[in-house]
């Protein structure tokens, strides 16, 4: 199914809640895309065709006199009203978003698995790595019409803006997207992420809380909400924000014990309290088990090795911390990944120093992450 998600015809016929399609002159590609839509979103499509249309038509096709499609308007309106009274069907982008068992991986799945022009992928990759990536991505966007562009290209552009910290551009792009794409879980999560990083944390919090209320807690959505609160704590040093961040990450970890990401954030924030939150001792083994299973699967990523670094620091295991650091720097894909870990470890150093604990040895880990960040600019 993944290649279909990169085909504009299939995207446009599958994503809307309801579709009205005139198949009088439809091509085989359109008929095929309609079959995909029917499989993904049954009972949400109204077909119309001129009475003189050649070939066999589906039984429920509404026919109209040639050159007078408006004659079918009343029947179309009635059919759409009937369909709108039925329960909603999942958007096909949800299939993409749920492709991996762990929610936070869906953005990686998107870039790796969604099939669209290899030339476009290469252009976006080149733009992200250029000396002026923001300007290069803006130039790329200027060639697109967001209202008609391939949805896969728009989402990859959104993720590219995120990679180069172009927060206003992320926010502006979502506003230009077709409504059915903009409201998908993946886009809404990234939209909230961009808003928070751009300083509009209240709006970001509202979006994430609404997603959780509508869909239930998840490791990814809750982690993004936890990040909103963690940033507020960084800004104001009010313990209430730290506790809200802990609660948000913990709820995300409890929603999916297999995802170590919200779990490690939970225990690291618990370590930063003064005194540290004793609940972390019960959670650390669960986080360790989750990340070790990911590593054993043969498909670990940067965040898995970053988690191992942080677990080693919590245990004051110097050897394990440096072993994990070596693997993490090799696995880093974007500069913001080691940058995020570096910020977390600096918080740990500050918290331990405030308690009179030894944190000097962590300095070499910080140096290694800093060097990896600098390497991205070479």
Secondary structure as the mmCIF struct_conf table of DSSP 4:
data_model
#
loop_
_struct_conf.conf_type_id
_struct_conf.id
_struct_conf.beg_label_comp_id
_struct_conf.beg_label_asym_id
_struct_conf.beg_label_seq_id
_struct_conf.end_label_comp_id
_struct_conf.end_label_asym_id
_struct_conf.end_label_seq_id
HELX_RH_3T_P HELX_RH_3T_P1 UNK A 2 UNK A 6
HELX_RH_AL_P HELX_RH_AL_P1 UNK A 8 UNK A 14
BEND BEND1 UNK A 15 UNK A 18
STRN STRN1 UNK A 19 UNK A 22
TURN_TY1_P TURN_TY1_P1 UNK A 24 UNK A 25
HELX_RH_AL_P HELX_RH_AL_P2 UNK A 28 UNK A 40
BEND BEND2 UNK A 41 UNK A 41
TURN_TY1_P TURN_TY1_P2 UNK A 42 UNK A 43
STRN STRN2 UNK A 45 UNK A 50
TURN_TY1_P TURN_TY1_P3 UNK A 51 UNK A 52
BEND BEND3 UNK A 55 UNK A 55
TURN_TY1_P TURN_TY1_P4 UNK A 59 UNK A 60
HELX_LH_PP_P HELX_LH_PP_P1 UNK A 61 UNK A 61
STRN STRN3 UNK A 62 UNK A 64
TURN_TY1_P TURN_TY1_P5 UNK A 66 UNK A 67
HELX_RH_3T_P HELX_RH_3T_P2 UNK A 69 UNK A 72
HELX_RH_AL_P HELX_RH_AL_P3 UNK A 73 UNK A 84
TURN_TY1_P TURN_TY1_P6 UNK A 85 UNK A 85
BEND BEND4 UNK A 86 UNK A 86
HELX_LH_PP_P HELX_LH_PP_P2 UNK A 87 UNK A 88
HELX_RH_AL_P HELX_RH_AL_P4 UNK A 92 UNK A 97
TURN_TY1_P TURN_TY1_P7 UNK A 98 UNK A 98
BEND BEND5 UNK A 99 UNK A 102
HELX_RH_3T_P HELX_RH_3T_P3 UNK A 103 UNK A 105
HELX_RH_AL_P HELX_RH_AL_P5 UNK A 106 UNK A 113
HELX_RH_AL_P HELX_RH_AL_P6 UNK A 118 UNK A 128
TURN_TY1_P TURN_TY1_P8 UNK A 129 UNK A 129
BEND BEND6 UNK A 130 UNK A 130
TURN_TY1_P TURN_TY1_P9 UNK A 131 UNK A 132
HELX_RH_AL_P HELX_RH_AL_P7 UNK A 133 UNK A 142
TURN_TY1_P TURN_TY1_P10 UNK A 143 UNK A 143
TURN_TY1_P TURN_TY1_P11 UNK A 146 UNK A 148
BEND BEND7 UNK A 149 UNK A 149
HELX_RH_AL_P HELX_RH_AL_P8 UNK A 151 UNK A 163
TURN_TY1_P TURN_TY1_P12 UNK A 164 UNK A 165
HELX_RH_AL_P HELX_RH_AL_P9 UNK A 167 UNK A 176
BEND BEND8 UNK A 177 UNK A 177
HELX_RH_AL_P HELX_RH_AL_P10 UNK A 179 UNK A 182
TURN_TY1_P TURN_TY1_P13 UNK A 183 UNK A 183
BEND BEND9 UNK A 184 UNK A 184
HELX_RH_AL_P HELX_RH_AL_P11 UNK A 185 UNK A 197
TURN_TY1_P TURN_TY1_P14 UNK A 198 UNK A 199
HELX_RH_AL_P HELX_RH_AL_P12 UNK A 201 UNK A 215
HELX_RH_AL_P HELX_RH_AL_P13 UNK A 219 UNK A 236
HELX_RH_AL_P HELX_RH_AL_P14 UNK A 239 UNK A 255
TURN_TY1_P TURN_TY1_P15 UNK A 257 UNK A 258
HELX_RH_AL_P HELX_RH_AL_P15 UNK A 260 UNK A 272
BEND BEND10 UNK A 273 UNK A 275
HELX_LH_PP_P HELX_LH_PP_P3 UNK A 276 UNK A 277
TURN_TY1_P TURN_TY1_P16 UNK A 278 UNK A 279
HELX_RH_AL_P HELX_RH_AL_P16 UNK A 280 UNK A 296
TURN_TY1_P TURN_TY1_P17 UNK A 297 UNK A 298
HELX_RH_AL_P HELX_RH_AL_P17 UNK A 302 UNK A 314
TURN_TY1_P TURN_TY1_P18 UNK A 315 UNK A 316
HELX_RH_AL_P HELX_RH_AL_P18 UNK A 318 UNK A 331
BEND BEND11 UNK A 334 UNK A 334
HELX_RH_AL_P HELX_RH_AL_P19 UNK A 335 UNK A 354
TURN_TY1_P TURN_TY1_P19 UNK A 355 UNK A 356
HELX_RH_3T_P HELX_RH_3T_P4 UNK A 360 UNK A 362
HELX_RH_AL_P HELX_RH_AL_P20 UNK A 363 UNK A 375
TURN_TY1_P TURN_TY1_P20 UNK A 376 UNK A 377
#
